Amino acid sequence: MTKISLITAGLLATVAVGAQAAPMMSADWTAQACDAWNKDATLTDGLAEKWIKNDKGRGYKIIHLYRTDCGEATMTEMKIVAKDGKAMCVYGGAVQNTNLDSSADYVMHAETKRWNEMGAGEYGPMKAMAFGRLKFNGPKMEAMSVMGPFEAFLRLPGKIPGDQACPAK
């Protein structure tokens, strides 16, 4: 091998190692989920009407999420605001808002296996909730009224690569 080939091979190996996916539902993964949310018209437009308006006058809604088998201590957060007629994610990462309003905000958790199944589109929110595969706190009637966008949200684990190891606590 030539010197240039060895250097190229070394750089490619470094890039491959650096490209490893963050653990699913870690702070880094949730930041990517926030970006993916903003690129999904089903979420940004579908939640722009009544859903995002139920913010209790704070100007935002919070979604906390975690993998049940990794524990509540690994919970992350997405902050959604009304912006330019859309429901836009402005923050994804470590929990910043510890006091949620259960009439506006959401906490969702499921076993890793179940997040993977929902992310793959094997079933949607109705089946997930009916069979207890997705645990959910928040305004249930509101969630029922936006099942299409809610399903798009549950597909995020299938769109964003995530390591299956539990996130660091």
ChimeraX commands (.cxc) that place a marker at each C-alpha (Angstrom):
marker #1 position 0.00,0.00,0.00 radius 0.5
marker #1 position 1.22,3.47,-0.78 radius 0.5
marker #1 position 1.59,6.12,1.88 radius 0.5
marker #1 position -1.42,8.02,0.48 radius 0.5
marker #1 position -3.55,4.85,0.51 radius 0.5
marker #1 position -2.64,4.23,4.15 radius 0.5
marker #1 position -3.55,7.80,5.10 radius 0.5
marker #1 position -6.84,7.56,3.20 radius 0.5
marker #1 position -7.68,4.23,4.85 radius 0.5
marker #1 position -6.91,5.73,8.27 radius 0.5
marker #1 position -9.14,8.74,7.60 radius 0.5
marker #1 position -11.99,6.54,6.40 radius 0.5
marker #1 position -11.72,4.39,9.54 radius 0.5
marker #1 position -11.81,7.53,11.70 radius 0.5
marker #1 position -14.89,8.83,9.89 radius 0.5
marker #1 position -16.65,5.46,10.21 radius 0.5
marker #1 position -16.03,5.37,13.97 radius 0.5
marker #1 position -17.12,9.01,14.36 radius 0.5
marker #1 position -20.32,8.35,12.40 radius 0.5
marker #1 position -21.65,5.96,15.05 radius 0.5
marker #1 position -25.27,6.75,15.96 radius 0.5
marker #1 position -26.10,8.26,19.34 radius 0.5
marker #1 position -28.13,6.05,21.67 radius 0.5
marker #1 position -31.82,6.20,20.79 radius 0.5
marker #1 position -33.55,8.85,22.92 radius 0.5
marker #1 position -30.31,10.30,24.23 radius 0.5
marker #1 position -29.94,14.10,24.26 radius 0.5
marker #1 position -28.04,13.97,20.94 radius 0.5
marker #1 position -30.63,11.69,19.35 radius 0.5
marker #1 position -33.45,13.94,20.55 radius 0.5
marker #1 position -31.74,16.97,18.96 radius 0.5
marker #1 position -31.82,15.01,15.67 radius 0.5
marker #1 position -35.48,14.16,16.28 radius 0.5
marker #1 position -36.18,17.88,16.67 radius 0.5
marker #1 position -34.60,18.54,13.27 radius 0.5
marker #1 position -36.56,15.65,11.73 radius 0.5
marker #1 position -39.79,17.02,13.25 radius 0.5
marker #1 position -39.23,20.33,11.47 radius 0.5
marker #1 position -38.78,18.55,8.12 radius 0.5
marker #1 position -42.03,16.57,8.46 radius 0.5
marker #1 position -45.09,18.48,7.20 radius 0.5
marker #1 position -47.40,15.98,8.91 radius 0.5
marker #1 position -46.03,17.23,12.23 radius 0.5
marker #1 position -45.40,20.91,11.48 radius 0.5
marker #1 position -48.66,21.50,9.61 radius 0.5
marker #1 position -50.83,18.81,11.18 radius 0.5
marker #1 position -50.21,20.11,14.70 radius 0.5
marker #1 position -50.33,23.81,13.78 radius 0.5
marker #1 position -54.02,24.35,14.40 radius 0.5
marker #1 position -55.53,23.37,17.70 radius 0.5
marker #1 position -52.75,21.18,19.13 radius 0.5
marker #1 position -50.01,23.80,19.40 radius 0.5
marker #1 position -52.51,26.42,20.58 radius 0.5
marker #1 position -53.10,24.46,23.79 radius 0.5
marker #1 position -49.96,25.84,25.43 radius 0.5
marker #1 position -51.57,27.29,28.58 radius 0.5
marker #1 position -50.41,30.75,27.54 radius 0.5
marker #1 position -46.72,29.85,27.85 radius 0.5
marker #1 position -45.97,29.91,24.12 radius 0.5
marker #1 position -44.74,26.28,23.99 radius 0.5
marker #1 position -45.57,22.64,24.58 radius 0.5
marker #1 position -43.15,20.10,26.05 radius 0.5
marker #1 position -42.77,16.44,25.18 radius 0.5
marker #1 position -40.65,14.27,27.47 radius 0.5
marker #1 position -39.70,10.86,26.15 radius 0.5
marker #1 position -37.65,7.89,27.23 radius 0.5
marker #1 position -37.15,4.18,26.85 radius 0.5
marker #1 position -38.81,2.41,29.78 radius 0.5
marker #1 position -36.11,-0.26,30.01 radius 0.5
marker #1 position -33.43,2.47,30.26 radius 0.5
marker #1 position -35.21,4.25,33.10 radius 0.5
marker #1 position -36.88,7.58,33.72 radius 0.5
marker #1 position -33.52,9.17,34.54 radius 0.5
marker #1 position -32.65,9.00,30.81 radius 0.5
marker #1 position -35.66,11.14,29.84 radius 0.5
marker #1 position -35.13,13.81,27.16 radius 0.5
marker #1 position -37.19,16.76,26.01 radius 0.5
marker #1 position -38.59,18.37,22.90 radius 0.5
marker #1 position -39.93,21.93,23.00 radius 0.5
marker #1 position -42.53,22.82,20.37 radius 0.5
marker #1 position -43.69,26.38,19.57 radius 0.5
marker #1 position -46.08,28.02,17.10 radius 0.5
marker #1 position -43.96,29.75,14.46 radius 0.5
marker #1 position -45.03,31.07,11.06 radius 0.5
marker #1 position -48.27,29.08,11.20 radius 0.5
marker #1 position -46.50,25.80,11.99 radius 0.5
marker #1 position -45.73,23.68,15.05 radius 0.5
marker #1 position -41.94,23.88,15.14 radius 0.5
marker #1 position -39.46,22.10,17.37 radius 0.5
marker #1 position -37.07,24.68,18.81 radius 0.5
marker #1 position -35.20,22.44,21.24 radius 0.5
marker #1 position -34.36,18.77,21.55 radius 0.5
marker #1 position -32.02,17.48,24.23 radius 0.5
marker #1 position -31.64,17.09,27.97 radius 0.5
marker #1 position -34.66,17.96,30.10 radius 0.5
marker #1 position -34.87,21.70,30.79 radius 0.5
marker #1 position -38.50,21.94,31.91 radius 0.5
marker #1 position -39.07,19.76,34.94 radius 0.5
marker #1 position -42.54,21.08,35.81 radius 0.5
marker #1 position -44.95,19.95,33.13 radius 0.5
marker #1 position -48.61,20.89,32.80 radius 0.5
marker #1 position -50.44,17.60,32.18 radius 0.5
marker #1 position -53.25,19.45,30.39 radius 0.5
marker #1 position -50.81,20.69,27.69 radius 0.5
marker #1 position -47.56,18.70,27.89 radius 0.5
marker #1 position -46.74,15.05,27.29 radius 0.5
marker #1 position -44.58,12.29,28.76 radius 0.5
marker #1 position -44.22,9.20,26.58 radius 0.5
marker #1 position -42.26,6.04,27.21 radius 0.5
marker #1 position -42.10,2.52,25.89 radius 0.5
marker #1 position -39.72,-0.42,25.92 radius 0.5
marker #1 position -36.93,-0.13,23.34 radius 0.5
marker #1 position -38.47,-3.02,21.38 radius 0.5
marker #1 position -41.79,-1.14,21.17 radius 0.5
marker #1 position -40.18,2.17,20.06 radius 0.5
marker #1 position -38.44,0.18,17.31 radius 0.5
marker #1 position -41.73,-1.44,16.25 radius 0.5
marker #1 position -43.56,1.90,16.16 radius 0.5
marker #1 position -40.63,3.50,14.34 radius 0.5
marker #1 position -40.79,0.77,11.71 radius 0.5
marker #1 position -44.50,1.46,11.20 radius 0.5
marker #1 position -45.59,-1.96,12.46 radius 0.5
marker #1 position -48.49,-0.25,14.27 radius 0.5
marker #1 position -49.67,3.20,15.17 radius 0.5
marker #1 position -50.70,5.07,18.28 radius 0.5
marker #1 position -54.13,3.48,18.70 radius 0.5
marker #1 position -52.73,-0.05,18.96 radius 0.5
marker #1 position -49.73,1.15,20.97 radius 0.5
marker #1 position -51.94,2.77,23.60 radius 0.5
marker #1 position -54.72,0.14,23.54 radius 0.5
marker #1 position -52.25,-2.67,24.25 radius 0.5
marker #1 position -50.18,-0.66,26.74 radius 0.5
marker #1 position -47.09,-0.67,24.53 radius 0.5
marker #1 position -46.80,3.11,24.78 radius 0.5
marker #1 position -47.21,4.70,28.19 radius 0.5
marker #1 position -48.44,8.23,27.94 radius 0.5
marker #1 position -49.32,11.10,30.27 radius 0.5
marker #1 position -50.87,14.26,28.93 radius 0.5
marker #1 position -54.12,15.50,27.39 radius 0.5
marker #1 position -55.46,12.22,26.00 radius 0.5
marker #1 position -58.49,13.70,24.19 radius 0.5
marker #1 position -56.21,16.19,22.48 radius 0.5
marker #1 position -53.89,13.38,21.41 radius 0.5
marker #1 position -56.84,11.38,20.09 radius 0.5
marker #1 position -57.79,14.34,17.89 radius 0.5
marker #1 position -54.38,14.37,16.16 radius 0.5
marker #1 position -53.74,10.67,15.51 radius 0.5
marker #1 position -52.18,11.23,12.04 radius 0.5
marker #1 position -49.48,13.60,13.28 radius 0.5
marker #1 position -49.08,11.52,16.44 radius 0.5
marker #1 position -48.32,8.51,14.27 radius 0.5
marker #1 position -45.69,10.56,12.38 radius 0.5
marker #1 position -44.11,11.38,15.75 radius 0.5
marker #1 position -43.98,7.68,16.68 radius 0.5
marker #1 position -42.19,6.95,13.40 radius 0.5
marker #1 position -39.20,9.16,14.34 radius 0.5
marker #1 position -37.29,6.25,15.94 radius 0.5
marker #1 position -37.37,4.55,12.54 radius 0.5
marker #1 position -36.10,7.63,10.73 radius 0.5
marker #1 position -33.22,8.59,13.02 radius 0.5
marker #1 position -30.43,6.07,13.48 radius 0.5
marker #1 position -29.99,5.19,17.12 radius 0.5
marker #1 position -27.67,2.91,19.01 radius 0.5
marker #1 position -29.67,0.42,21.07 radius 0.5
marker #1 position -27.51,0.91,24.18 radius 0.5
marker #1 position -29.21,2.88,26.93 radius 0.5
marker #1 position -28.28,6.57,27.04 radius 0.5
marker #1 position -25.98,7.66,29.84 radius 0.5
marker #1 position -27.86,8.90,32.89 radius 0.5
marker link #1:1,2 radius 0.2
marker link #1:2,3 radius 0.2
marker link #1:3,4 radius 0.2
marker link #1:4,5 radius 0.2
marker link #1:5,6 radius 0.2
marker link #1:6,7 radius 0.2
marker link #1:7,8 radius 0.2
marker link #1:8,9 radius 0.2
marker link #1:9,10 radius 0.2
marker link #1:10,11 radius 0.2
marker link #1:11,12 radius 0.2
marker link #1:12,13 radius 0.2
marker link #1:13,14 radius 0.2
marker link #1:14,15 radius 0.2
marker link #1:15,16 radius 0.2
marker link #1:16,17 radius 0.2
marker link #1:17,18 radius 0.2
marker link #1:18,19 radius 0.2
marker link #1:19,20 radius 0.2
marker link #1:20,21 radius 0.2
marker link #1:21,22 radius 0.2
marker link #1:22,23 radius 0.2
marker link #1:23,24 radius 0.2
marker link #1:24,25 radius 0.2
marker link #1:25,26 radius 0.2
marker link #1:26,27 radius 0.2
marker link #1:27,28 radius 0.2
marker link #1:28,29 radius 0.2
marker link #1:29,30 radius 0.2
marker link #1:30,31 radius 0.2
marker link #1:31,32 radius 0.2
marker link #1:32,33 radius 0.2
marker link #1:33,34 radius 0.2
marker link #1:34,35 radius 0.2
marker link #1:35,36 radius 0.2
marker link #1:36,37 radius 0.2
marker link #1:37,38 radius 0.2
marker link #1:38,39 radius 0.2
marker link #1:39,40 radius 0.2
marker link #1:40,41 radius 0.2
marker link #1:41,42 radius 0.2
marker link #1:42,43 radius 0.2
marker link #1:43,44 radius 0.2
marker link #1:44,45 radius 0.2
marker link #1:45,46 radius 0.2
marker link #1:46,47 radius 0.2
marker link #1:47,48 radius 0.2
marker link #1:48,49 radius 0.2
marker link #1:49,50 radius 0.2
marker link #1:50,51 radius 0.2
marker link #1:51,52 radius 0.2
marker link #1:52,53 radius 0.2
marker link #1:53,54 radius 0.2
marker link #1:54,55 radius 0.2
marker link #1:55,56 radius 0.2
marker link #1:56,57 radius 0.2
marker link #1:57,58 radius 0.2
marker link #1:58,59 radius 0.2
marker link #1:59,60 radius 0.2
marker link #1:60,61 radius 0.2
marker link #1:61,62 radius 0.2
marker link #1:62,63 radius 0.2
marker link #1:63,64 radius 0.2
marker link #1:64,65 radius 0.2
marker link #1:65,66 radius 0.2
marker link #1:66,67 radius 0.2
marker link #1:67,68 radius 0.2
marker link #1:68,69 radius 0.2
marker link #1:69,70 radius 0.2
marker link #1:70,71 radius 0.2
marker link #1:71,72 radius 0.2
marker link #1:72,73 radius 0.2
marker link #1:73,74 radius 0.2
marker link #1:74,75 radius 0.2
marker link #1:75,76 radius 0.2
marker link #1:76,77 radius 0.2
marker link #1:77,78 radius 0.2
marker link #1:78,79 radius 0.2
marker link #1:79,80 radius 0.2
marker link #1:80,81 radius 0.2
marker link #1:81,82 radius 0.2
marker link #1:82,83 radius 0.2
marker link #1:83,84 radius 0.2
marker link #1:84,85 radius 0.2
marker link #1:85,86 radius 0.2
marker link #1:86,87 radius 0.2
marker link #1:87,88 radius 0.2
marker link #1:88,89 radius 0.2
marker link #1:89,90 radius 0.2
marker link #1:90,91 radius 0.2
marker link #1:91,92 radius 0.2
marker link #1:92,93 radius 0.2
marker link #1:93,94 radius 0.2
marker link #1:94,95 radius 0.2
marker link #1:95,96 radius 0.2
marker link #1:96,97 radius 0.2
marker link #1:97,98 radius 0.2
marker link #1:98,99 radius 0.2
marker link #1:99,100 radius 0.2
marker link #1:100,101 radius 0.2
marker link #1:101,102 radius 0.2
marker link #1:102,103 radius 0.2
marker link #1:103,104 radius 0.2
marker link #1:104,105 radius 0.2
marker link #1:105,106 radius 0.2
marker link #1:106,107 radius 0.2
marker link #1:107,108 radius 0.2
marker link #1:108,109 radius 0.2
marker link #1:109,110 radius 0.2
marker link #1:110,111 radius 0.2
marker link #1:111,112 radius 0.2
marker link #1:112,113 radius 0.2
marker link #1:113,114 radius 0.2
marker link #1:114,115 radius 0.2
marker link #1:115,116 radius 0.2
marker link #1:116,117 radius 0.2
marker link #1:117,118 radius 0.2
marker link #1:118,119 radius 0.2
marker link #1:119,120 radius 0.2
marker link #1:120,121 radius 0.2
marker link #1:121,122 radius 0.2
marker link #1:122,123 radius 0.2
marker link #1:123,124 radius 0.2
marker link #1:124,125 radius 0.2
marker link #1:125,126 radius 0.2
marker link #1:126,127 radius 0.2
marker link #1:127,128 radius 0.2
marker link #1:128,129 radius 0.2
marker link #1:129,130 radius 0.2
marker link #1:130,131 radius 0.2
marker link #1:131,132 radius 0.2
marker link #1:132,133 radius 0.2
marker link #1:133,134 radius 0.2
marker link #1:134,135 radius 0.2
marker link #1:135,136 radius 0.2
marker link #1:136,137 radius 0.2
marker link #1:137,138 radius 0.2
marker link #1:138,139 radius 0.2
marker link #1:139,140 radius 0.2
marker link #1:140,141 radius 0.2
marker link #1:141,142 radius 0.2
marker link #1:142,143 radius 0.2
marker link #1:143,144 radius 0.2
marker link #1:144,145 radius 0.2
marker link #1:145,146 radius 0.2
marker link #1:146,147 radius 0.2
marker link #1:147,148 radius 0.2
marker link #1:148,149 radius 0.2
marker link #1:149,150 radius 0.2
marker link #1:150,151 radius 0.2
marker link #1:151,152 radius 0.2
marker link #1:152,153 radius 0.2
marker link #1:153,154 radius 0.2
marker link #1:154,155 radius 0.2
marker link #1:155,156 radius 0.2
marker link #1:156,157 radius 0.2
marker link #1:157,158 radius 0.2
marker link #1:158,159 radius 0.2
marker link #1:159,160 radius 0.2
marker link #1:160,161 radius 0.2
marker link #1:161,162 radius 0.2
marker link #1:162,163 radius 0.2
marker link #1:163,164 radius 0.2
marker link #1:164,165 radius 0.2
marker link #1:165,166 radius 0.2
marker link #1:166,167 radius 0.2
marker link #1:167,168 radius 0.2
marker link #1:168,169 radius 0.2
view
